[in-house]
């Protein structure tokens, strides 16, 4: 294999694929990236056996071929080469190493046979669905913060993406929950999406897809099967991943429908107030008490060791006074997702789930479980 490629193109493609490679691997081949040179392009593949990312870049190929090389080391070498450099990659059977040269720089990296590199099959995937990249970014950004990190309930360790019929209209919906809070975002279902199987996409896959969406162009190809999901981005980059084999809970049961106490508050001022009083909260519970009365909310945090923090805010509320407690981190996460100036809280009682809405985006809903305070 022998080829020449611009540093910028090589760095971009390697940047897309190398992040899927785990830093510590018990299987040596999984630390490598597969380089496949053919005609006037070179393809890069990396995998952790659960997810595979592929990208391509234009190159001047003198001799086609395939080989694998250490992904992180290769990426770091290319990253530190001078901008605008032409990078030469050469591998021949005589020297069992990949030679990298650019200007006066020369490197040799150990290789492993391309034939040993695992390839993820795309069998059983549905027909292509085209999704607007910005809509997909919105679905991910509005929900992924609520994905559980608790490994025991593995079926919550991902984003549940599925289609639903709502008011006679098909919606593509993403839902995440960790049992303490829930985030839901939806959009009009793209053509061909109705009837597709619902899938739980793992947290790592969601984070990688979100990163690749930065360079995705206007539309993204999307395919699903009960076992796999595949995203196809602008150019030739693609991400294929296994999905979580489990059943997502019936989330509709925990979304309140008739919470009668409605409060609106300036989202930015609310977030800053929560952040300030939470400074002295005990790290484990981080609980903040909200005392809500007509026109006013008082936020209080008590910590036996660090003292007390209190702050008052003006609100729009004219019901019966009551008190309720929440985890400060969860309040800040939800407040950070509100696009408009105000956030709308709908309460039932201090022990029941609270619904949080963004008046400027009808397609999102957040549910928070209260704490005892």
Residue pairs with C-beta under 8 A, 6 or more apart in sequence:
1 35
1 37
1 63
1 64
1 65
1 66
1 67
1 89
1 90
1 91
1 92
2 37
2 61
2 62
2 63
2 65
2 88
2 89
2 90
2 91
2 92
3 37
3 42
3 59
3 60
3 61
3 62
3 63
3 88
3 89
3 90
4 59
4 60
4 62
4 86
4 87
4 88
4 89
5 42
5 57
5 58
5 59
5 60
5 86
5 87
5 89
6 84
6 85
6 86
6 87
7 78
7 81
7 82
7 83
7 84
7 85
7 86
7 87
7 102
8 83
8 84
9 57
9 58
9 59
10 57
10 78
10 87
11 75
11 78
11 79
12 55
12 57
12 215
13 42
13 44
13 55
13 56
13 57
13 237
14 33
14 44
14 71
14 74
14 75
14 78
15 75
16 44
16 53
16 55
16 212
16 215
16 237
17 33
17 44
17 45
17 46
17 53
17 54
17 55
17 71
18 33
18 46
18 71
18 72
18 74
18 75
19 53
19 208
19 211
20 46
20 47
20 48
20 51
20 52
20 53
20 208
21 30
21 31
21 32
21 33
21 46
21 48
21 71
21 72
22 30
22 31
22 48
23 72
25 31
28 112
29 68
29 112
29 116
29 117
29 118
30 47
30 48
30 49
30 118
31 70
31 71
31 72
32 46
32 68
32 69
32 70
32 71
32 111
32 112
32 117
33 44
33 45
33 46
33 68
33 69
33 70
33 71
33 74
34 43
34 44
34 45
34 46
34 66
34 67
34 68
34 114
34 117
35 42
35 43
35 44
35 66
35 67
35 68
35 69
35 89
35 98
36 42
36 43
36 44
36 45
36 65
36 66
36 114
37 43
37 59
37 61
37 63
37 64
37 65
37 66
37 89
38 61
38 64
39 61
39 64
40 58
40 59
40 60
40 61
41 56
41 57
41 58
41 59
41 61
42 56
42 57
42 59
42 61
42 89
43 54
43 55
43 56
43 236
44 54
44 55
44 56
44 57
45 52
45 53
45 54
45 117
45 119
46 52
46 53
46 71
47 53
47 117
47 118
47 119
47 120
49 118
50 202
50 204
50 205
50 241
50 242
51 120
51 202
51 204
51 205
51 208
51 239
51 240
51 241
51 242
52 119
52 120
52 239
52 240
52 241
53 208
53 212
53 237
53 238
53 239
54 236
54 237
54 238
54 239
54 240
55 235
55 236
55 237
55 238
56 235
56 236
56 237
65 91
66 114
67 91
67 98
67 111
67 113
67 114
68 111
68 112
68 113
68 114
68 116
68 117
69 98
69 109
69 110
69 111
70 109
70 110
73 109
74 98
74 100
74 109
77 100
77 107
77 109
78 87
78 100
81 87
81 102
81 103
81 105
82 102
82 103
85 102
85 103
86 102
87 100
87 101
87 102
88 99
88 100
88 101
88 102
89 98
89 99
89 100
90 98
90 99
90 101
91 97
91 98
91 99
91 111
95 108
96 110
96 111
97 108
97 109
97 110
97 111
98 108
98 109
98 110
98 111
99 106
99 107
99 108
100 106
100 107
100 108
100 109
101 107
120 228
120 240
122 223
122 228
122 230
122 240
124 225
124 226
124 227
124 228
125 223
125 224
125 225
125 228
125 230
126 196
126 197
126 223
126 224
126 225
127 192
127 223
128 192
128 221
128 222
128 223
128 232
129 190
129 191
129 192
129 193
129 196
129 221
129 222
129 223
130 190
130 191
130 219
130 220
130 221
130 222
131 172
131 190
131 219
131 220
131 221
131 222
132 190
132 218
132 219
132 220
133 213
133 216
133 217
133 218
133 219
133 220
135 187
136 209
136 213
136 220
136 222
137 210
137 213
138 185
138 187
139 161
139 172
139 174
139 185
139 186
139 187
140 159
140 174
140 206
140 209
140 210
140 213
141 210
141 337
142 174
142 183
142 185
142 337
142 364
143 159
143 174
143 175
143 176
143 183
143 184
143 185
144 159
144 176
144 183
144 203
144 206
144 207
144 210
145 176
145 183
145 333
145 336
145 337
146 176
146 177
146 178
146 181
146 182
146 183
146 333
146 366
147 156
147 157
147 158
147 159
147 176
147 178
147 203
147 206
148 156
148 157
148 176
148 177
148 178
148 179
149 157
149 178
149 203
150 156
150 157
150 178
150 179
151 157
153 179
154 244
154 246
155 200
155 244
155 246
155 247
155 248
155 249
156 176
156 177
156 178
156 179
156 248
156 249
157 200
157 202
157 203
157 244
158 176
158 200
158 201
158 202
158 203
158 205
158 206
158 243
158 244
159 174
159 175
159 176
159 200
159 201
159 203
159 206
160 174
160 175
160 176
160 198
160 199
160 200
160 201
160 248
160 251
161 172
161 173
161 174
161 198
161 199
161 200
161 201
161 224
161 229
162 172
162 173
162 175
162 196
162 197
162 198
162 199
163 170
163 171
163 172
163 173
163 189
163 193
163 194
163 195
163 196
163 198
164 170
164 171
164 173
164 186
165 171
165 194
166 186
169 188
169 189
170 188
170 189
170 193
170 194
171 186
171 187
171 188
171 189
172 186
172 187
172 188
172 189
172 190
172 193
173 184
173 185
173 186
174 184
174 185
174 186
175 182
175 183
175 184
175 248
175 251
176 182
176 183
177 183
177 249
177 251
177 254
177 367
179 369
180 327
180 330
180 368
180 369
181 330
181 333
181 334
181 366
181 367
181 368
181 369
182 251
182 254
182 255
182 365
182 366
182 367
183 334
183 337
183 364
183 365
183 366
184 251
184 255
184 364
184 365
184 366
185 363
185 364
186 363
186 364
187 363
190 222
196 224
197 224
197 225
197 226
198 248
199 224
199 226
199 229
199 243
199 244
200 243
200 244
200 246
200 248
201 209
201 229
201 241
201 243
201 244
202 241
202 242
202 243
202 244
205 229
205 239
205 241
208 239
209 231
209 239
212 231
212 233
212 237
212 239
213 220
213 233
215 233
215 234
215 235
215 237
216 233
216 234
217 233
217 234
217 235
218 234
220 231
220 232
220 233
221 230
221 231
221 232
221 233
221 238
222 229
222 230
222 231
222 232
223 229
223 230
223 232
224 230
224 243
226 243
227 242
227 243
227 245
228 240
228 241
228 242
228 243
229 240
229 241
229 243
230 238
230 239
230 240
230 241
231 238
231 239
232 238
233 239
254 353
254 367
255 353
255 355
255 365
255 367
256 346
256 348
256 352
256 353
256 354
256 355
256 367
258 348
259 346
259 347
259 348
259 352
259 354
259 355
260 319
260 346
260 348
261 292
261 317
261 319
261 320
261 322
261 346
261 347
261 348
262 317
262 319
262 344
262 345
262 346
262 347
263 292
263 297
263 315
263 316
263 317
263 344
263 345
263 346
263 347
264 315
264 316
264 317
264 342
264 343
264 344
264 345
264 359
265 297
265 313
265 315
265 316
265 342
265 343
265 345
266 313
266 314
266 341
266 342
267 335
267 338
267 340
267 341
267 342
267 343
268 335
268 341
269 313
270 313
270 331
270 335
270 343
271 331
271 332
271 335
271 336
273 299
273 311
273 313
274 288
274 299
274 328
274 331
274 332
274 335
275 328
275 332
276 309
276 311
277 288
277 299
277 300
277 301
277 309
277 310
277 311
277 328
278 286
278 288
278 301
278 309
278 328
278 329
278 332
279 309
280 301
280 303
280 306
280 307
280 308
280 309
281 287
281 288
281 301
281 303
281 306
281 309
281 328
282 303
282 304
282 305
282 306
285 327
285 371
286 327
286 328
286 329
287 301
287 325
287 326
287 327
287 328
287 371
287 373
288 299
288 300
288 301
288 325
288 326
288 327
288 328
288 331
288 373
289 299
289 300
289 301
289 302
289 323
289 324
289 325
289 373
290 297
290 298
290 299
290 323
290 324
290 325
290 326
291 297
291 298
291 299
291 300
291 321
291 322
291 323
292 315
292 317
292 321
292 322
292 323
292 324
292 347
293 317
293 321
294 317
294 318
294 319
294 321
295 314
295 315
295 316
295 317
295 318
296 312
296 313
296 314
296 315
297 312
297 313
297 314
297 315
297 317
298 310
298 311
298 312
298 313
299 309
299 310
299 311
299 312
299 313
300 308
300 309
300 310
301 308
301 309
301 310
301 328
302 308
316 342
322 347
322 349
322 350
323 350
323 373
324 347
324 350
324 354
324 370
324 373
325 350
325 370
325 371
325 372
325 373
326 354
326 368
326 370
326 371
327 371
330 368
331 368
334 343
334 356
334 366
334 368
335 343
337 358
337 364
337 366
338 358
339 358
339 360
339 361
340 358
340 359
340 360
340 361
342 359
343 356
343 357
343 358
344 356
344 357
344 358
344 359
345 354
345 355
345 356
346 354
346 355
346 356
346 357
347 354
348 354
350 370
351 370
352 370
353 367
353 368
353 369
353 370
354 367
354 368
354 370
355 365
355 366
355 367
356 365
356 366
356 367
356 368
357 364
357 365
357 366
358 364
